[in-house]
Amino acid sequence: MGCLFTKPTTDFMIYVQTGDRRNAGTDANVKIVLNDDDGNSSESITLDNYFRNDFERGCLDTFHVPPSKVKNLERMGKIVRIQLWKDSAWAASDWYVDKIVVENRLTNATFVFPIFRWIKSDYYYQIKHLDTSLPQFDEYSDQRKMELDEKRKNYQFDQKVPDGPAQVKSMPSDEQFSFDYKWDIVTLKAKLIATSVLVKIMAAGEFDSLAALTNVYTQSTFHKPTGADRWSNDLYFGLQRVASLNHSLISLLTSIPEKFPVTDELVKPLLEGLTLHDAIEQKRLFVCDLKILEDVKCRDPYVLCVPIALFFVDKNHQLRPIAIQLFQEPGPDNPIFTPLDPSLMWAYVKMWYNNADAAYHQALTHLGLTHLLMEGVTIATHRNLSQSHPVFKLLAPHFLYLIAINSRGLELLVAEGGWVDKTMNFGCRGLFSVITKGLNTWRMDTDGALPEDLKRRGLDDPNVLPCYHFRDDALLLYNAIKKYVRAYVDLYYPTRELIKGDTEIQSFAAELVKERNRSTGGVGIKGVPGNGEITCSEDRVLILTCIIYTCSISHASTNFPQYEEYAFPPNYPSLMRGKPPSSKDTDITEKDILSSLPDKPTTLDIMIVTKILSAKGTKSIGDFEVQYIFDPQAREIVDQFRRDLKEISKKIKARNQHRNPPYQYLDPEIIPNSISI
């Protein structure tokens, strides 16, 4: 059977990629004009394929340009600019375009026009080839200003918690998930329950033995977590400080704090013949201090410890806990516990420590200093950097779904009566009070810059704490990101004057440091290099490196171990019932441990949510879901970054051959580009 019509021969093709966003498609009439570098222009070309519904969401459409629309074909050179517009015909007229590619078949040349914007009706857009420029060089400054004004209306700051983080006032449609079902936590929870026999096992009541709890993990849906077999092991407890959820709290100890009166007599059998002074001199003592949890209110009748713990690196270079004090002020009812105490008492004390550590982890290491901190940065980026700005193109892949997952997570997990209120001692009010404390002290130039953070904690020497897997792997990635950022920004800012003249990057930096305030906006970050005015290349590199590192490496390292740690409650209990021990003379039994743990339904809820949160949702770092960068020189910089990541992956895999257990969370193949779960 023959065709109803034949396609006309043509020397020009136009490919249009409609974005994969809600309501991205359009039924409007679309027209385009091609302009070359010699001043030649095509006639107005209507982009329409007969008998086909063009410009559907997420679709690529191909258009043959009629020869009559392009005069002097053989003389058309490089297509350097397109004019694009549409009318408001039909109800569905909004249109989001990712990119347009023009192909000249006479010369076998293709020209890419990144769009990444909503096309308004009856506005004539001027888009240059590769569409990458600093604002001072943009020929179409009025269009650029119009688009930024529109973005500022859509991305407005808010503080939804008093003195809390900067968040978006209402979620822009651009930030919605492409496929809701994939990210619906409620649906995922129901699916996991439906496919699991655990719902029958754990319908109500409490566990009658630790063995009964351990035997729950017998199927593929909920495999036995790593911590289930090691939860009472001191070496594993030490490893949790350097290669797990809370990897950046530990510091080198330089003197014994007055509030933590550990003596040689108390820990002598644990120091391999050394005194405390000797161990300090040899840089073998380390401390974790959770003082920030002091005065945090808990849900009635729960208690949250404010512990301080001492660790020792043994002759095999393994980190061991040697002393834990569960509250800050020493006293008769707040003794220092050690591994020399009865084994169940020591295990019980470590559980109370990890309960406090879990509060710090969820409030700061995970939610506050990745998700929420970077939400404010995302808003500032959209408000101040045009889609055409090279820095926007650099950062955009690392913000994918961030605002959407924050919105959904806060609604379902951190809202009043939600998951945090049910499964954590301090509940959502306590969680946000810790977040506020952390945000008010966090600094980009120290906490957000890994080498400086390690130096501040006395851990910048790799010979100190040699089992510090997080440090060793994260430094490879931080340095690779910094190298990538430096090469990229140097391409567009070869001189300092270009930085000073870039009004968009300057307003972006100013908004990062501007005080958090519901009425005036601002992210309120302390320690931003340049303090809101970027005057040198190094400041810009450090700011952008911190942002990309936080959205990818920092988040991955603290998010993806969640199931392995939390899913077996004795290992890393997010919820502890009863009261922590206040005397060394108390006899602790297995029954005491079981009665302090969550009941069966709460345990199941912890298992389900941490399973969901530990699942990778987007592509690996460097393999961007949306490619914003098309400039050939910049693309080579991206490709070099990808090559560097592959080499890092090989190195980490080799390291993990000798680690027990392996530390896999910072293998670049595991790390997503963005905070998308």
N, C-alpha and C positions, 0 to 999 in steps of 0.2 A: 504494500500500500504506500503510495507516494506521500510526500509532505504537502501540507496545505499551502505553505509559502516557503520561499527560499531566502536565506539571509543574504543581504547585500555584501558585495566585496568591499573591504575597507582596509585602510592602512593604519587606522587608529582604533584602539580598544580602550574602554574605560571600565575599571573594576571598582565597585563600591561595596565596602564592608560596613553593614549596619551593626551597631553595637549590641551586645547581649545584656541589655538592661530593661527594666520594666518600662513598657510603653515606648520602646526605642523605635519601633517601626512606624511607617507613615504611609498614608494613601494620597498624600498631596502630590502635586505636579512639581517635578524637580528639573532645574535647568543648570547648565554649566557652560562656561567659556574657557577655552584654553589660550594661554599667552606664552609666547616663546621669548628667548633672550635677545631677539632682534627686533622686538616690538610688534611682531605679527600676532594676530588674534584670530581665533575661529569665530564663526557665527554662534549664536545661542543654540546650544544642543539640548534637546529634551531627552532626558534619561527615562526611557520607557520601552519595555518589551511587550509587544502585543500578546494578549491572551495569557499574561503571567502577572501574578501579584508581586511586584517588586518591593524592595525595602522592608522585608519582614525582619523582625528581631533576630539578630545573630546570623543573618544570611549574607552570602556574597553574591552580588548580582553583576552580570557581564553585559556590557552594552557595545554594540558596533556603531561607530561614528559614521554617519553617511558622508561619502566623499564631498557632497555638495556643501557640507558645513565647514570644511577646512580647505580654504583656497591655497593654491601654490604649495601643495603637499610636500613636494620635493625641497621646498625652501624653509619649511618649518624646522627650527632647530630645537634646542633644549627647552622643554616646557618648564618654565620657571614659576608660573603662577596660574591659579585657577580662580575664577569667580563662580560662586555657588549660591543658589537661592531656591526657594520653594514658595508656593502659594499656601493659602489656608483652606484650600478645598477639602471637602470631606471632614468627617468628625475626627478621625485619627490623623492629625496633622503634625504632632510633635515628632521630631526625628533626631535620633542620636547616631552620629557617624563616627566610626573608628578611623577609617582611612579611605582614601581614593588613590588608585594607581592608574596612571595613563601609560599606555604602551604604543610606541611608534614602530610599526612593523617594517617600515622602510629602512630604519636605522638599527632595529633590534634594541632600542633603548627603552627603559622604563623609568618613570618618574613617580616618586612616592610623595603623597600629600597627607601627612598625619592630621587628622581632624580632632578626634577625641573631645567633641563638644556637641551640645544641642544646637540644632539649626532652627533658628526662629523663622517664623513666616515673614515673607516680604522684606527680609534684610539681605543685602548683597554682601556675602562674605568674601574676603580676599585672603586666600591661603597660598603661601609661598612653598616652593619645593623644599621638602624636609621640615619646614615650619619649626625652625629652632633659632631663636635669637634673643639677645638681651634686650630689655625694653628700650634702651637708648638708641638701638639700631633698627627698631621696628618701624617700617614705613606706614603701617596702619595703626597708629597709636590710638586713634579714636575707637576703633573696633576692639582693641585690646582693653582699653579702659571700660568700655561698655560691658565686656564679658567679665571683667573682674568685679565691677559693681554688682552684676547679677549674682556672682558667686558669693559675694559678701552678704547678700540678702539670704542666700540658702544656707550658708555656713556661719551661724551666729553662736557666740559663746554663751554658756550658762553655768551656774553652779547649782547642781541639784541637791547637794549636801552643803550645809553651812561651812564655810572655810575649806570646802572640799576641792577636788580637782576640777580643772576646766573641762567641760563637756559640751557637746553640741546641744543647742536649744531644742531643735526638732530634727529628726533624721532626714537629710535630703534624699530625694528619690534616687539620685545617683549612687547612694550607698547601700541600696537594698540588695539582698542576695539575688543572684540570677535564678537559682532553683531553690525555692523555700524548703521543699521536703528534705533536701540534703542537710539542712542546717536546723531543722526543727527539733529541739532538744526533747520536747514532750513526745513527739512521734518516735524518736530514736529510743527513748526510755521504754515506751510501750512495746516497741519491736523487740528490744533486748529481753524484756520480761516474757513476752509471748514465746520466744524461742528458747527459753531457759526453764529448766525444772527447778531452779532455785526458788521460784515463787511458791512452790509447794513446800519445799524444805523450810523456808524462812517466813512462813505466813505470820507467825506471832511468837512471842516469848523470847527467851534468852538461851544462850548456848550452855550446855551442862559440862562441857570440857573443852580445852584447847584443841584436843584431837578432833572433836566433832566440828569445830570451826574450820580446821585445816582440811578436813575431808569434803568440805563444800566445793572446793575448787577442783572439780573432776571432769569438766567438759571444756570444749574449745571456746565457747562463748566467754567464759570466765576462767581463764587458765590460772594456775597457781602463781600468785605474784612472787617476785624475787624475794621480797622480805619475809615470806611465810616460813621459810626454813632457816632464816638467819636473824630473826627479830631480836633474840636475846643475846646474840653474839657481840662481844665488845668491838671486834675488828669491823664488823658491819656497821655498828653504831658510829665508829670513827669515820668510816667511808662515807656515811650519809652527810658528814660535814663538808666533804671535799668533792663529791661526785654524785650529788643527788639534788633534791629540790632546793635546798638552802645552801648554796655553794660559796656565797660571798659574805658570810657573817664571821667566819673564823679569822683570827688575827694572831700574829706572833706575840707571845707574852714577854714583856721586858721587866716586869716587876710584879710581885704578888699584891693585888689590891687590898686595901684595908678592909673593904666590905666582904672579902673572900679569904678569911684567915686560914689558908691551907698551911700545914706545917710539915717539916721533914718527917716527924714522928708519924703523922697520919698516912703518908703515902710512900714511906721509905721502901717497902717491899716491891713497889711498882716502878721504881726508877732505875733499875738495873745497876744498882750500886752508886748512883749519883745522888747528890743533894739537890734540893730545888735550885740553889744558886748555881750549881754546876750545870744543871739542865737548861737554865735560862742563858747562861754564858755560851753553851753549845747550840743555842737556838733550836731546842727540842721540845719546848713547852708552848702550848697554844691555848687560846681562850675563845669561848663563844659567850657573849653577854647579851641577854635579851632584855636589857633595862628599858627599852622603848615600850615594853608591855606594861610598865608600872602605871597604876591608877586607871587601867582600862576596865570599864565595867563589863560584867558578864551577865548572861541570862541567869535568873534565879532558878535553881539553887547552885549553879555551877561555879567552879573556881578556875582561874587561870593563873598558873605559876609564872613567876618572873625570874627565871633561873640564870645561873652563871655556871659554866662548866670548864674544866681544865682537861687538856689532852696532852699526851706524850708520844713522841715518835720513838719507837723502839729500835733496836739494833738491826731489825729487818726492814726498816724504813716504813713501818706500818703505824698508823695513827690509832692510839688507844685512849679511851676515856679513863681518867684516874680520880676525878672528884667532881661532884655535882652538888650545888647548893640551890634549892628550889625557889628561894626568894632572895631579894637583894640584901636585906639587912641581916647580919648574923645574929644568932641568939640561941637560947636553950631549945626553943621550939622550931628552930630552923637549922638543923645540923648539916654538916657536910658529909655526904654519902660517898662511898668508894667501892670499888670491886671487891674489897676485903669484907664487906658486909654480906649477910646471907644472900644466896644467888637470886631468890625470888624477890627479896627486898630491892636489890640492885636493879633487877629487871623492871620492877614496878617504878622505881625512881626514873629510870631512863624513859619509860612510857610517859610519865608526867612531863619530863623535859621535852620529848618529841611532840607532845600535845601543845606546848607553848611554841615550839618551833613551827608546828603546822599553822598556828595562828599568824606568826610572822610571815611564813611563806605565802599563805593565801592573801593576806592583806597587802603585803609590800612586794616581796620578791616576784610574785605572780601578778596579781591584779593591779595594785597601785602603781608600781614602777615599770610596768610594761603596758598593759592594756590602757589604763586611764591616763597615764602620763603621755603616751603617744597619741591618744585621742586629741588632746589639746594641740599637739604638734601637727597632726593631720589637718585640723581646722585652720590653724595659722597658715599652713602651706596652701590650702585652697583659697583662702581669703587674699593672699598676697602675691602668689606666683601664677602667672598666666600659664595656660596649657602649652604655650610656645616657649616658655622659659626652660633652658636646659636643666636647671636644678629641679624643676617640677618633674621633668621626664625621668630624672635620676631617682627621685624619691617615690613617685607614684606607685610602682609595683610593690612597694613595701607597706602601703596603706590599704591594700586590697581587703575588703570586708571587715576592716578593723572597727569602724563605727557601728556596723551592723551587728557584729558579734558582741560588742559591748552593750548595745541596746538590748539585744535578746538575752544575753547573760545576766544583766542587771535585773531585767524583768522576772526571769525565771529562777535565778539562783541566789541573788543577793537582795531581792526585795523582802519586805517584811513578811514573815511566815514562809519564806522560801527555803532553799536547800541549806544555806549557811545558818539560818536560824534553827534548823532541825539537826544539823550535823556538826556544829562547832560550838565550843563553850561560850565564846564571846558574842555569838550572833552577829547580825548585820550591823547593828549600832556600834558594837565594839570594833568590828572590822573597819568601819569607816573612820572611827577615831584613830586607829593605828595608821590608816592610810594618810590622814591629815598630818599626823606627826611626821611620818616619813617624807611626805612631799615638802614639808616646811624645812627639812634639813638636807634633802638630797641636792647635790650639786652636779651639774653636767661636767665640769672640768676635773672632778675627782671621781665621784661615784659612777658617772657615765662614761669615763675614759678608763678602760680596763688597766692599762699600764700604771696610771696614777692611783687607781683604786688598790692595786696590788702593792704598790710602793707604800701607800698610807697604812696598809695592814701588815707591812713588813714581810711581804711574800713575793717580792719582785725577783728574788734570787731563786732560780730553779733548784738549787741545792738545799734550800730551806723547804721543808715539807715536800719531799720528793714524790709522795703519793698523791699530790694535788692534781688529779686528772683534769678537772674543770679548767684550772689555770693553764695547764700545758696545751690543751686542745683549743681553748677559747682564744689564746694569744695568737695562734696560727691564723685564726679566722679574723680576729680584729685587725691584725696587720695586713691581711689580704684585702679587707674592706678599705682600710686607710689608703693602701696603694692604689686601689681602684678609684676611690674618690679623688685622690690627689691628681691622678692622670686625667680624669674626666674634667674636673673644674679648671685645671691648668690649660686645657684645650680651649676653653671659652673665656678665660681671664688671664691672658698672657702678661698683663700689666696691672699694677695696683690701682691705677686710675679707673680701670673698668669696673673694679669692685665698688669703688666709691660712687661711681656714676650710675650704678644699678639700683634704681629706686625700689624695685620689687624685693630684691634680696635684703635691702636695708630695712624695709618695712616688715618683712618676715622676721628678721632678727629682733627688731624692736618689740614685736608682738610676743615673741618667745619669753622675753624678760618682763613684759608688762604685768603688773600685779593682777592676780586672779580677782575678778570682780564681776558680779552678775550684770551690773549696769554698763560697765565700760569694756569688759572683755579682757583678754590676756591670758597667757599660759602660766605665768608666774614662776618660771624656772630660774633657780639660782645658779650662779657660776657659769653662765653662758659666755664663752670666750668673746671678748669685745664688749660685753655687757650691753648688747642691743645695737651696737654699731660695728659692723665688720670693716676693718681697715686693712687686713692682711690676709694672704692666702692661707696661712696656717690656722687662723681662727675659723675660717670657712670650712676647711678640711675636718677639723675636730668636731664641729657642730654636725656636719653631715655624716661623718663616720659614726658618731654616737647614735644618731637617729636610725641609721640602717642596722647597726649592730644590735640596738635594743629591740627593734621590730623583728629581727630574725634570730640571731644567736642567743641573746639574753632570754627572750621569750621561750624559745625551743628548749633551752637547758632547764628551765624551771617548770615548764608545762608538761612535757611528754613523759617524765618519770612518774606522773601522778598515780596511775593505776598500780604500778609495781610497788609503790610505797604505801598508799592509803588503803588499798583494797583489802589488806589483811590488818584489821584494826590494832592488834597488839604491837605491830611493827611501827606504825606511825599514826597514832590515834588522833583523829580530828576532834573526837568527843571523848571526854573522860568524865565519868560520874563519881560522886562521892568526894572525899577530901584527900589531898596529897598527904603522905606520911610526915609527921612532925617529930618523930622520935626514932632513934635507931633500935629501940627495944621492942618495937611493934613486930609481931609475927605476921608475915604476909604469906598467904596460901594461894593456891591456884584459884580457889573460889573468890578470894578478894580481887584477883586480877580480872576474872570473868565478870564480876559484878560491877566493875568500873568501866567495862566496855559498852559500846552501843548495843541495843537489843537487835534482834534479827531483822526486822523491817528497816531499821536505820542503817544497819550494815549493808543490806541489799541496795539501799539508796546510794550509799557511798560508793559501792562497787560499780553501780550503773553509771553514775555521773562521772566518776574518774575514768571509767572506760571510754566514755564519749569524749571527754576532754583530752584524753591521751591519743586520740586518733588523728592522724595527719589529714588535713583537708585540702591542701593546695600543693602546687608543684614545689620542687626543691629549689633552694636558693640559687639564683643565677639563671634558672629556667623560668622566665617570667610568663605569667598567664597572659598578660597584655604587653606587647612590645611597643614601648613609646619611643625608643631611640632608633633613628634611621640614618642619621649622619654617618657616612662611611668611616670617618676617623673615630667617632665615638663608638661605633659598632665594634671596631677592632679593640678598643679598650674594654668593652663588655666581654668580648671573646677571650681576651687575656685573663680577665677575672674568672671566667668559667674554667679556663685551663688551670689557673692557680687553685681553684676549688677542687678540681679532680686530683691534683697532686696532694692536697691536704687530706682528701678522703683516703687516698692510698696510705698516707703516713699514719692516720688515725686507725685504720684497719690493722696496720702492722703493729701499732702499740697495743691494740686490744687483744692481740694474740697472746700477750704476756700479762694481761690484767685479769684478775678474778674477783668479782665478775667484770666483764668488759664494760667500758663506758662508751655507749654507742650514741648518745644523744647529741653529740656535736659532730658527727659524721655529716658532711655537707649533703649527702644523699638523703638524710633524715630531716634536715632543717628546712622549714618552709620559708618563703620570701617574707611573709607578713604574719601578723597576729590574727589569724583567721579561724581560731577555735578557742 
